């Protein structure tokens, strides 16, 4: 159990996951390093069909990724993706061929 702002929660408190490093890779993949020390590779291609991520189908736009407050963003912060989503749906960089 843990308490935040006077509210008791069951279970253990999970640390906030943040991206500490990001690099665009070939074929619309994104390499990310997290504040827990792990690195993962996320395949962005399936998300490019979604209207919110469609601008990233331009490879130059996709490559302009940067980190803002622990979150990968594009287009001056208009497009972002949750670190938790990248972590849960990414593959360990040790398991992938980076390039």
N, C-alpha and C positions, 0 to 999 in steps of 0.2 A: 504494500500500500504506500502511496505517496500523496502529498498534499500540495496543491497549487492554488494560490489566491483563496485559501480557506476552503477549497473543495477537495474531498478525499476521493482518490481513484484507486481501484483494485489493480493488482499486478505490479510489475516493475516498470519504472519510468524508462522509456527508450530515449537515447540521446537524439538530438536533432541532427538529421543527416544533411550535410552541405557539400557542394562540389567545391573542391579546392584547385582543380586543374581541369582544363578541357582542351581538346584538340580535334578538329575535323579530320576524318580519314577518307580514303577513297570509297567510292560507291555509297555515299550518304551514310557513312557510319560515324559515330561520335565516341571518342575515347574520353573517359572521365575518371578523375581521381577524387575520392571522397575523404571527408575528415576522419574517417575510421581507418585510413591508410590503404584501403582497397582501391583497385582500379578495374573498370569495366568498359566493355565496348558495346554500344547500343546501335542496332540497325534501325535507322530512321525511315527507310523506304516505305514501310506500311503506313506510317503517319502522314506522309506527303499527300495522300489522297483526301485527307481531312481538310475542310476549308480553312481552319485556323493555322494549319501548317503548310498549306499550298505554296505560299511565297518562298518557302525553303527549297522547293524543287528547282529553283535557280541555284546552281552550284556556287556561284559567287556569293549569293546571299547566305547560303548554308555555311560557307567557310568563314563568315564574319561573326561567328559565335564568340561570346565573351561571358564572363561571370559577373553577376551583379548580386551582392548579398548572398552568395552561396548557391545561386541558381543560374543555369545556362540561359542566356537570352540572345535575341536577334532583333534587328530593326529598332534600335534605341529602346529596347525593353517592351516593344509591342507584342513580341512572341517569346514565350518561355516554356519550360518544361520542368516538372517537379523532380527534384533530386531522387525522391523515393521511387518514382516511376522508372527512372533511368537505372537505379540500383536493382530493383526487383526484376526488371525485364532485360537487363543487360547480361552479358556473358563475361566472366572473368577474363582479363586481358592475358592471363597465362594460358587460357584455352583457345585463344584466337590467333590467327596470323594477322598481325597488324601491318597495314601498308596502304 
